[in-house]
Structure formats: structure tokens, C-alpha cells
């Protein structure tokens, strides 16, 4: 079972320069953060969806789609209840009275968070870990920081894969993880943490040995086997994303796109 979100495709987004994709992701976040009204975020969703489909984001959505649904529902409920202000029509919900502005803001927050998650999935589906490191270095981030950030993307799926493998191995030996109530299931899963942490420590130790043997931290300038060239498509992509972010911020500064 692989939990990496990268999809091996030859799409336009896969061929973009890593630094252009990183900047495009940040500009997409700026565009999404500009609005809080769902009617202004919906057109933005129509802009975000086609690039994700082109980058083959479907497998990633299948893995984390449930998380996006939970985040959307919880954002809508929490903001619908706790949004400040009492203006506008209200709708009774048991002992609570939900205001229309609160519901609009909750829907906007749910849509905004899911748009940002979708943009992140599009980036992860079209960018390898080593490309992410090269893109950060091209943007001026020190190599040690770039390596640490990229390593987090690589190790989390590896540790998760290890946990799934250990769980499947114990199930094949007759361990019933579905029996009993929540407390019984918790007692069943707790012993599995020992081999998971042992495997994590073993991998960490091997990684430290590998880094030391390759002279990590020596300060010698590093040369990458694969060189990335900034092409015309990258400039056009950044120009379009900059125009989108600037347009969204301008509309918001003019007083549109918010919830009163």
C-alpha cells in the first residue's frame, strides 16, 4: 500500500519548474484567502478544478477526500454557531438560532479550506520530493532547511506504510481489531505502537548514518544530477497565477467578497 500522493504523468503541471509550482501554490493560497463569501469562492473553485484534473489529483482525493469532507462539515457547523454578530435573518436549530451571515461565513470557510487543500493536493500530485527540494533552493532557501522540509514529506508516508504493514501482519496472525467497544479496540492497538516506534527509530538511525557517510553539513556546494530550466511555460503560469491573486485581492479591497 503506497500513501505517496505523487502521480507519474506527463501533464503540463508535471513539466513546470518546481519553483514555479511552489510560487503558484502560494499565489493560489492568497487568492483563496482573499474571500470569505461562498458566492465568490465558487468561481475560484471552477478555476482550481481543471488544473487538478490535468495533474491527475484523483488518487490523492480518494485517500484524503474523507478528511476534506470532515473539515468542510466541521467548519460549517462551528462557524455557523460561533460566528459573532446577530444581524440578519435567523433559523432555529433546537436551542440554537443560526444567523444567515453565520451560515454564509461557515460555508465560505469550508469552501476556502477545501480549495487550499485541493491546491496542495494538485501540487503534491505533480511534484516529486526531490523537485520540491530543488524548487526551494532555487527560491533561496538554505539546503539544510529545504532538505528537512522535503524529508518530512518523505518520512510521514513511510512511517504510515510501516504502521499499515505491521497492522496487516498482526491481522494475518489472527488479531481481531474490530472486536469490542472503543476501549477494547484501544487496548488492541496500543501494543502495536511498540514495533511502529522501533521501526521509526531504526529508520532514523539508518538515515543519520547515511547522511553522515555522504558528508551532509560539510558546507561544500552541492550539484544536483537533474537540472531544471525555467522555461516560457513557467513564466506564463506565474503570470496567470499572479493576475488571479491580484484580481482577488483587488476585488476584496474594493469591499466585495466578504460576509457582513
N, C-alpha and C positions, 0 to 999 in steps of 0.2 A: 504493500500500500504506500503510494507516494503522496506526500502532502505539499510538495512544491507547487507553486501556482504558475510557474513559467510554462508557456505552451510553445512548442517548437513549430513555428510557422514562418512564412516568408512575406508577411504583410508589410505595408509601408511603415507601420509603427515599430516593427522589429528592426527595420533598417535605419531608423533615425539614430542620430548621435546620442549616446547616453546622457550627456549634459543637457541636450535639448529636451529630452524626455523628463529629466528632473525639473528643469525650469518650467516646462509645460504643466507638470503636475502641480507645482506651487502656484502657477497662474490659474489653474483650474480651481484650486482651493480658494484663491482670492475671489474669483467670480462667484463661487457658491456662498462664500461668507458675506457677500455684498447684500443679499436679500434675505428677508425673513418671511415674506408673504408667499404662500404656495403658488399663487397665480403667476408670480414672476419666476419662481423656481422651476415650474413645469416646462416652459420653453427651454430653459437651460438643460433640463433632463433630455429633451429631444436632441440637443447638441452633443451631449455626452454619450448617448447610447450607440450611435453608429461607429465611432472610433473603437469602443469596447468590443463590438461585434467583429470589427475588422481585425482586432488583436486577439480574437478567439478567447474572450473572457468567460465563455460558458462553463468550462470545467471549474474555474475558480468560484463562480457563482453557485455551482452545485455544492461546493464544500462549505462556503460561508454564507450562503443565502439565508439560512435559518437565523444566523446572527443579525443580518440586516433586518429581517422581519421583526425580531425581538427588539432591536434598538428602535425601529420605527414605532412599534406599538407603545413601548415604554415612554419614548419621548412625547408622543401624542397625549398619553394619559397624564404624565407628570406635569407637562406644561399646561395642559388643559385644566388641571386642578389648581396649580400653584402660580399661574401667571398673575402678576399684580394688576390691579385696576378693576373697576366694577362697571365701566361703561359698556353700552351695547346690550342687545337682547340676550336673555339667559334661557337655559334649557335645564329642567330638573333631572337629576340623576340620583334617586334615593334621597339621602340627606344633603346632597350637594347640589349646587346650581352652577352649571358650566356656562360661562360667558362666550359669546361668539368670537370676540377678539382672542380669547384664550385658546379656543379651538383652532382658529386660523394660525395662531403662532405655534401651537403644538404640531399641527400638520406641516407647517413650514420648517420647523426644527427637524422633524422626522425626515422630510424630504432632503433637507440640506445635508444631514449626516450621511444619509444613504448615497447621495450624489458624491460626497467626498470619498466614501468607501468604494464606490464604483470606479471613481477615477484612480484610486490607489490600486484596485484590482487590475485595471487596464494597464497600469504601469508595471505591475509585477508579472502580468501575463506576457509582456513584450520585452522584458529586461532581465538578462542573466545577472547573477550576483557579481561576477567579475566586471560586467559592464557598469553596474551601479558604482563599484569602486573606482573605475576609470572615469566615470562622469563626475563623481565628487572631486577627484584630483584635478580634473580639468577646470572645475569651478574654484579651485584654490584651497580646498580643504586638505589639511595635512594627511599624509599617507596613514599614519597610525590611527587617526580618527576615522578615516574612510574605511580602513580595514576592520576596525571594531564595529562600525555600523553594518558593514556588509556581512560580517561574521554572525551578527545577531539574526539576520535573515536566513543564514545557512544552518545555524545550530538549532533553532527552535523547531523546524520541521524534522531534523534528525532525531532530536530527543523525543518528539511526539511519535515518530515512527518506532523508536525503541520501546516506548510505553505500549503502543498498539501490538507490537510483536510479542512482548512479554505477556500481555493480557491474552492474546490468541493462544500462546503456548500453554498457559495455565488452563484455559478453557478446553484445549485438546486433551488435557490430563484429567478432566472431569470437574473442574472448578465451575460451580454454578454462580454466576454473578447477578442473576436476575431473581434469585430466591429471597423471600422475606421482605420486610419493610425497609425504609431508608436507613435505619440504624444497622440492620443486619447487612445491608449492601455496603455500608461504610466500613464495617468490620471486615468484610470480604476484600475490599480494595486496599485497605491500609497495609497489609503485608506486602503488596506488590510495589509499594514505594521503595522498599529496600533495594531490589535489583535495578529499579529505574535510576535511583540516585547513584548506585555503584557503577552502572554503565556510564552515567553522565560524568562522574569523576574520572573514570578510566579514559574516556574520550578527551576530557580536558587535559589530563596529564600527557596523553599522546600528542595533542595539539601543541602543548608547550614545548615538548621535546622537538617536534617538527619545526616550530618557529625558531627555536634556538639553533638547531642544526643548519638552518638556512640564513642565519645572520640577521634575523629580524631586530630592528632597532640599532643597527650599526651606523646609520646615517648616510650610507652610500646611496647615491641616486639610483632608483630602480628603473628598469626598462621592461616594458610590457611586450609580450610576444605578439599580441594583436594590437594594431594601431587603428584608431578611429579618426576618420576625417570628417570635418564639419562641411557639409555639402549644401547645395541650394535648397534642397527639400527641408533641411533643418531650419534654415533662415525663414522660409515661408511658414513653417509650422509655428515657430516662435512669434512671427509677426501676427499670425491669426490668433494665437492664444493671448498675446499682449493686447490686441484690439478687443477681444472678447472681455478680458478682465477690465480694461479701461472703460469699455462701454457700460459694464455692470456697475462699476464704482461711480461713474458719472451719473447714471440713472438714479442710483441710491442717494448721491449728494444733492440731486435735484428734488428730493423728497418723495420719491416713488420706491416701491418695493418693500416697504416696512409695514408693520401692523400697529395701528394706533393704540 
